[in-house]
Amino acid sequence: MLIALDYDKTYTVDPVLWDDFVQIAQNRGHVVKIVTMRRPDEAIIDAPVEVVYTSRKAKAAVVNADIWIDDSPHWVYQDSL
């Protein structure tokens, strides 16, 4: 299963929790990716997994995740300006 985890205001609120979650999910055979609307020039340097930058595009247009974990779920299907 592919789990998409938002970074800003999701991962950043409690990185220790999400690091534990990522480790457990990976140990069970799942793939976790950070999916952010940031552009690549707004790099995330402390992520525990691969980061996918959507460059303000709707996240689901870039990643086909099974589960989305996001504090602002409307960005999964909506582009930002």
PyMOL commands that set and color helices and strands:
alter all, ss='L'
color gray80, all
select helices_A, chain A and resi 11-13+15-27+59-61+74-77
alter helices_A, ss='H'
color red, helices_A
select strands_A, chain A and resi 2-5+31-36+51-53+67-69
alter strands_A, ss='S'
color yellow, strands_A
deselect
rebuild
show_as cartoon
